[in-house]
Amino acid sequence: MSMLTPPGMGRQYRITGDKYPRMRRPRGRRRLAFLAIASVAALGLIGWGTLQLIDVFTGGDKASAAGAKANCAKKASPSPTASAAAGALPEPGQITVNVFNATPRSGLAKKTADELKKRGFRIGDVGNATKAYDKKVEGTGLLLGAKAADAAALPVLNTQLPGAEVQTDGRQKATEVDLVIGTGFKALTDQEDATKALAVLARPVPTPSATKKSC
């Protein structure tokens, strides 16, 4: 009987030879190995995802900074429309002004025309206003001109009489305008102030936006 045969088991359960029963490896080691591999894979995925997020956010910051610089450059640029309008303005000597008196005060049209002539304007007709306007202009005055004069001769003349109403009619000549003196008229703008207003009109300074932020 072999020494490996348990006592009392008899010949039926006797173990002979040099072969032994197979023994299974403990399952605990397999679990540990699997957990270790899974942990390494998870850490790798987390690291890769972190790098991708960093690239995304860094790229967004760069794009935002580039957009902000572009907006600042646009806001800092002078308005091309204002420059074009300034270049189109005529000089006072290129504008013919017809002066009409719509008030009960006599001699007001001639006095005003003489003052405008001293300031460089050309003078056309001088006299009383027609029935359409006589004693019907309540403000300081009414400036009339062609549609083409709305952005040229009329603004130049308006520097001499701020607050006057400005209207356009069907005339064709853009350099000839009418000044109808109203009942609220006292005098033309002081010549020094009118000269300053004309200089600002000819060379407008771009106004910064109220919502502009520092760059």
C-alpha positions, 0 to 999 in steps of 0.5 A, spaced: 500 500 500 502 506 498 504 511 503 499 516 500 493 511 501 489 514 507 488 508 512 482 504 512 480 506 505 482 499 502 485 497 495 479 501 491 482 508 493 489 506 493 493 511 490 499 508 486 504 511 481 508 518 481 502 522 478 498 526 482 491 530 482 491 536 478 490 542 483 487 549 480 490 555 481 487 560 486 482 564 483 484 570 488 490 571 484 486 572 477 482 577 480 488 581 483 491 581 476 484 583 472 483 589 477 490 591 476 490 591 468 483 594 469 486 600 473 492 601 469 487 602 463 482 606 466 488 611 468 490 611 461 483 613 459 483 619 464 490 622 462 488 622 455 481 625 456 484 630 461 489 632 455 484 633 450 480 637 455 486 642 456 487 642 448 480 644 447 479 649 453 486 652 451 484 653 444 477 656 446 481 662 450 486 663 444 480 664 439 476 669 444 483 673 445 483 673 437 476 675 437 477 681 442 483 684 439 479 684 432 473 687 435 478 692 439 481 694 432 474 695 429 472 700 434 479 704 434 478 705 427 475 712 424 468 711 421 469 711 413 462 714 412 464 720 417 470 721 413 467 721 406 461 726 408 466 731 411 470 731 404 463 732 400 461 738 404 462 745 400 465 751 403 461 757 405 463 761 398 460 755 394 453 756 397 448 761 395 443 763 400 437 766 399 434 770 405 427 771 407 423 775 412 417 771 415 417 776 421 413 783 422 420 786 423 422 790 418 429 790 415 431 783 418 432 779 412 438 785 409 441 785 416 442 777 416 444 777 409 449 782 410 452 778 416 452 771 412 456 775 407 461 777 412 462 770 414 463 768 406 457 765 404 454 768 397 448 772 397 442 771 392 435 774 393 433 778 399 426 780 401 420 778 405 417 771 405 412 768 401 405 767 403 406 760 404 411 762 410 410 769 412 408 769 419 408 762 419 415 760 421 415 760 429 422 757 430 428 761 429 428 759 422 427 754 416 432 752 412 430 749 405 434 746 399 434 740 394 435 733 397 442 733 395 443 739 399 441 735 405 448 732 407 452 738 404 449 745 403 444 745 409 448 742 414 453 748 413 448 753 413 445 750 419 452 752 423 450 759 423 443 758 426 442 752 430 435 750 432 433 752 425 428 747 422 431 743 415 427 741 410 428 739 402 424 741 396 424 739 389 429 744 386 435 741 383 441 746 384 444 743 391 448 749 392 442 754 393 438 754 399 433 759 403 433 761 409 427 763 412 427 767 418 422 765 423 418 769 429 423 766 434 429 769 431 434 773 435 440 773 431 445 769 428 450 764 432 456 768 434 461 768 429 467 764 433 462 759 435 459 758 428 466 757 426 468 752 431 461 748 429 463 748 422 470 746 423 467 740 427 462 739 421 468 738 416 473 734 420 468 730 425 471 726 431 469 719 431 465 718 437 467 711 442 462 706 443 458 707 450 459 699 451 466 699 449 471 695 454 478 696 455 483 692 450 
